[in-house]
Amino acid sequence: MDGKSALGAPPSLRELCDSQRIALFLDFDGTLIDIAATPDGIDLPARLGDRLFALSERLGGRLALVSGRSISNLQDHIGSLRVARAGSHGAARQRADGSLIGQEPTGLPQAVYDALRDFSAEQGFEMESKAHGAALHFRSNPSLEKTGLEFAEQVAHSHELAIKRGKCVIELVRPGADKGGAVRAFMEEQPFVGALPIFIGDDVTDEDGFSGVADKGGFGIIVGDREKTLARYRLSNPEKVHEWLEL
Ligand SMILES: O=P(O)(O)OC[C@H]1O[C@H](O[C@H]2O[C@H](CO)[C@@H](O)[C@H](O)[C@H]2O)[C@H](O)[C@@H](O)[C@@H]1O
């Protein structure tokens, strides 16, 4: 679908909740918070964790954060999480009480972190080491994209890893997991099972989430502009997302 011109705002959350049981899947960067110059340079709205918990309570616990960040990194920024969450692009999944859904994923080989660190220092990328992956950020110099992608492809090939793309970032991860898989895993369990799922996200990896909710009869909401998207509706920025969620 042509996301830029065709998509309108979704019906209000209240309207949707009046007619059915809703489950919400929320991306973090670019959706709940504005994109910043660096991964740690983000500004969070006051008491975001408390507000997400209150929204989750209103939805009977059917709310999950689904982020490319690790769960521990989300907690470093938001504080202790009391809602369901998936980190590392869906590879790590926890219920609201912190119990695991599936196995805890393994990290990358140390040689990959070392190679990316050396490459970043030489070439001017900002490297982000994550629990289950590693990212090359080039927001401060977008002309680095091609060099970074070529290097990441070599490393991925040597270590049988997958590449995920995002906004000014190239990430190396273990193959197999995505945000759609996380949605499907939550939707098989209480309190999510049987609800109408809605995924809100802004980036390429969120398209897997849109596909996951569509498989279960739900729909996606894209934040900002994308040329092509599986989302059915659009909100223009994180501020509008907060308004829509009545956070
Ligand atoms: O799935 P998300 O929750 O949206 O996480 C995706 C990646 O977000 C972060 O990087 C992005 O946001 C940074 C802060 O605004 C920005 O500086 C960077 O350019 C963006 O790519 C995070 O650092 C990554 O680990 C996430 O995978």
The ligand as a Gaussian input file, in Angstrom:
#p B3LYP/6-31G(d) Opt

LIG

0 1
 O       12.109000      -1.163000      17.479000
 P       12.420000       0.155000      18.103000
 O       11.982000       0.260000      19.523000
 O       11.946000       1.306000      17.279000
 O       14.014000       0.210000      18.128000
 C       14.726000       0.337000      16.890000
 C       16.128000       0.821000      17.173000
 O       15.979000       2.030000      17.910000
 C       17.169000       2.670000      18.352000
 O       17.788000       3.284000      17.246000
 C       16.975000       4.283000      16.653000
 O       16.677000       5.282000      17.637000
 C       17.834000       6.046000      18.092000
 C       17.350000       7.007000      19.166000
 O       16.325000       7.826000      18.685000
 C       18.445000       6.783000      16.887000
 O       19.589000       7.529000      17.303000
 C       18.842000       5.757000      15.815000
 O       19.306000       6.427000      14.643000
 C       17.638000       4.896000      15.428000
 O       18.030000       3.845000      14.541000
 C       18.078000       1.711000      19.069000
 O       19.316000       2.324000      19.292000
 C       18.257000       0.393000      18.336000
 O       18.930000      -0.534000      19.179000
 C       16.882000      -0.182000      18.015000
 O       17.007000      -1.407000      17.329000

